[in-house]
Amino acid sequence: MRVAVAGGTGVVGVKTVDAVRASGHEPVVLSRSAGVDLLAAGTDDREAERLARTLDGCAAVVDVTSVMTTSAAKSTAFFETVTRALLTAERAAGVPHHVALSIIGAEAAPAAYYAGKAAQERAVMASGTGWTLLRATQFHEFAAQLAARGGGIHLVPAMRSQPVAAAEVGVRLAELATADPSGVSRDLAGPRVEDMPTLVRRYLAATGRAARVLALPLPGRWGRALRDGTLLPGPDAQLGTATFDEWLATAAHP
Ligand SMILES: NC(=O)c1ccc[n+]([C@@H]2O[C@H](COP(=O)([O-])OP(=O)(O)OC[C@H]3O[C@@H](n4cnc5c(N)ncnc54)[C@H](OP(=O)(O)O)[C@@H]3O)[C@@H](O)[C@H]2O)c1
């Protein structure tokens, strides 16, 4: 089975591509560095036709693209355009299954970056095509993504999270993509609740970088959601087994 992975070069994308291949299927990577700009395909007819040709013979498309922004408008424009481009090309190429990865709590706190994730969820659910939506918590790798943004002092949002290994999310996405469309899937989270600024501090220390980490309580509804448990999984969630400590041991000494 051919499975396209949009964002297949990103943090969870490479894990998804590995998992698709490990399960005996053929991954097709869609990303700018692989020669496919999905924003261009959402606005330019020739790019849209080229994308549809690339999807020829695919049984599913997994969307794990992302944009680095805390602007609700930019996030919404990105996820709406990419989702529209993929769904249009899937219809043209006869791809029967669209799989999207979202974040637990995005629809309850649709602000800043999460506004785009909530818009993506709505577009997928209204698409009329076969779809599957997986909501996950932050990845263990999110601590490294936050650490990459700071300099000598890191301002990290005060945030409670139950992070999961991106590798476990990739395996689940590959399972979902190679099965029939199933709508909203069981949420996926990691094994324990953690404090995000502490994880960033520990990641920086483990990778030998002397930097101060300050926990920043963000204002407004989004800031409250980061702190008050909105992003934590419910009792029915599927839990991964890899802990942050286990991930950190391999991330710090690959
Ligand atoms: N990080 C987390 O903790 C977390 C937790 C739960 C859910 N998620 C969701 O998981 C998804 C992936 O997150 P991530 O952290 O793995 O992202 P990431 O590492 O930032 O990777 C983003 C991917 O999107 C591709 N991309 C960006 N713009 C593109 C464009 N115009 N056309 C084609 N490809 C484009 C990038 O490749 P190029 O740069 O080569 O184009 C890259 O492969 C996101 O939807 C995010 O909301 C993330």
The ligand as a MOL file (V3000), in Angstrom:
LIG
                    3D

  0  0  0     0  0            999 V3000
M  V30 BEGIN CTAB
M  V30 COUNTS 48 52 0 0 0
M  V30 BEGIN ATOM
M  V30 1 N 5.2390 18.8440 18.3600 0
M  V30 2 C 4.3290 18.3750 19.2040 0
M  V30 3 O 4.5740 18.2550 20.4220 0
M  V30 4 C 2.9730 17.9300 18.6860 0
M  V30 5 C 2.0770 17.2620 19.5470 0
M  V30 6 C 0.8280 16.8350 19.0460 0
M  V30 7 C 0.4840 17.0740 17.7270 0
M  V30 8 N 1.3740 17.7350 16.9290 0 CHG=1
M  V30 9 C 0.9980 17.9750 15.5260 0
M  V30 10 O 1.8330 17.1510 14.7290 0
M  V30 11 C 2.0740 17.7700 13.4750 0
M  V30 12 C 3.5680 17.7610 13.1900 0
M  V30 13 O 4.2580 18.4390 14.2170 0
M  V30 14 P 5.8600 18.3940 14.2700 0
M  V30 15 O 6.2560 19.0330 15.5580 0
M  V30 16 O 6.3250 17.0110 13.9270 0 CHG=-1
M  V30 17 O 6.1980 19.3950 13.0610 0
M  V30 18 P 7.6320 19.8210 12.4940 0
M  V30 19 O 8.7250 19.0110 13.0790 0
M  V30 20 O 7.7030 21.3110 12.6200 0
M  V30 21 O 7.5210 19.4350 10.9380 0
M  V30 22 C 6.6810 20.1430 10.0750 0
M  V30 23 C 6.6550 19.4300 8.7330 0
M  V30 24 O 5.7930 20.1780 7.8540 0
M  V30 25 C 6.4680 20.3570 6.6100 0
M  V30 26 N 5.9740 21.5840 5.9940 0
M  V30 27 C 5.9090 22.8270 6.5190 0
M  V30 28 N 5.4200 23.6970 5.6290 0
M  V30 29 C 5.1580 22.9910 4.4850 0
M  V30 30 C 4.6610 23.3290 3.1990 0
M  V30 31 N 4.3180 24.5920 2.8690 0
M  V30 32 N 4.5300 22.3450 2.2770 0
M  V30 33 C 4.8840 21.0720 2.5770 0
M  V30 34 N 5.3590 20.6820 3.7760 0
M  V30 35 C 5.5040 21.6430 4.7210 0
M  V30 36 C 7.9560 20.4310 7.0070 0
M  V30 37 O 8.8200 20.0830 5.9480 0
M  V30 38 P 9.5860 21.1990 5.0310 0
M  V30 39 O 10.1350 22.2280 5.9840 0
M  V30 40 O 10.6080 20.4110 4.3000 0
M  V30 41 O 8.5260 21.7420 4.1480 0
M  V30 42 C 8.0190 19.3300 8.0600 0
M  V30 43 O 8.1400 18.0680 7.4440 0
M  V30 44 C 1.4730 19.1980 13.5700 0
M  V30 45 O 0.2500 19.2330 12.8970 0
M  V30 46 C 1.2710 19.4000 15.0650 0
M  V30 47 O 0.1740 20.2500 15.3580 0
M  V30 48 C 2.6030 18.1560 17.3470 0
M  V30 END ATOM
M  V30 BEGIN BOND
M  V30 1 1 1 2
M  V30 2 2 2 3
M  V30 3 1 2 4
M  V30 4 1 4 5
M  V30 5 2 4 48
M  V30 6 2 5 6
M  V30 7 1 6 7
M  V30 8 2 7 8
M  V30 9 1 8 9
M  V30 10 1 8 48
M  V30 11 1 9 10
M  V30 12 1 9 46
M  V30 13 1 10 11
M  V30 14 1 11 12
M  V30 15 1 11 44
M  V30 16 1 12 13
M  V30 17 1 13 14
M  V30 18 2 14 15
M  V30 19 1 14 16
M  V30 20 1 14 17
M  V30 21 1 17 18
M  V30 22 2 18 19
M  V30 23 1 18 20
M  V30 24 1 18 21
M  V30 25 1 21 22
M  V30 26 1 22 23
M  V30 27 1 23 24
M  V30 28 1 23 42
M  V30 29 1 24 25
M  V30 30 1 25 26
M  V30 31 1 25 36
M  V30 32 1 26 27
M  V30 33 1 26 35
M  V30 34 2 27 28
M  V30 35 1 28 29
M  V30 36 1 29 30
M  V30 37 2 29 35
M  V30 38 1 30 31
M  V30 39 2 30 32
M  V30 40 1 32 33
M  V30 41 2 33 34
M  V30 42 1 34 35
M  V30 43 1 36 37
M  V30 44 1 36 42
M  V30 45 1 37 38
M  V30 46 2 38 39
M  V30 47 1 38 40
M  V30 48 1 38 41
M  V30 49 1 42 43
M  V30 50 1 44 45
M  V30 51 1 44 46
M  V30 52 1 46 47
M  V30 END BOND
M  V30 END CTAB
M  END
